[in-house]
Amino acid sequence: MKFNLLISSLIVVSLFGCTAINVSSVDLEKNSIKHLCILESTKSNTRDFSLAMKERFEQHNITAETYLINEPKNCDAIVTFEAYRSYDPIPFLNRAKIEIHKDNKIIGIATYKHKGGVMSMALTKYGKTRSKVYPLIDKLLDQASANN
């Protein structure tokens, strides 16, 4: 009986897994941001992460553009990021970090980590990148949600 309960509990935990999200929001009253420049990451193995960030910032009425080498002149702040996928056997976003820099200081940071590793059976880990990035941006800008 106890063995069956233990096995059932392990199955439930592995099915749902969990994620860890930590955010230090941007104080938008102190840091007016109308236009962000997103520095493309050469370390990340995702293709759609910066596009998802750009879309969500724009839904918060903050325009954004990406660059790789030469920082544009019209940036109110710079966004740097790292985003990594794992495979199980389908790729999924495993961890990410977004930082917003203004005047050479970090004014906001958000991290995402899928807990449970590649063997977790949590089906939510296979969600689109947007489903993970949008809530991070919302929390980073200290807003529950934007115009979906």
Salt bridges, closest charged atoms under 4 A:
ASP48 OD1 - ARG85 NH2 2.72
GLU55 OE1 - ARG130 NE 2.68
GLU58 OE2 - LYS54 NZ 3.02
GLU65 OE2 - HIS35 NE2 2.63
ASP88 OD2 - LYS125 NZ 2.42
GLU99 OE2 - LYS97 NZ 3.41
GLU99 OE1 - HIS101 NE2 3.05
ASP138 OD2 - ARG56 NH2 2.85
ASP138 OD1 - HIS60 NE2 2.65
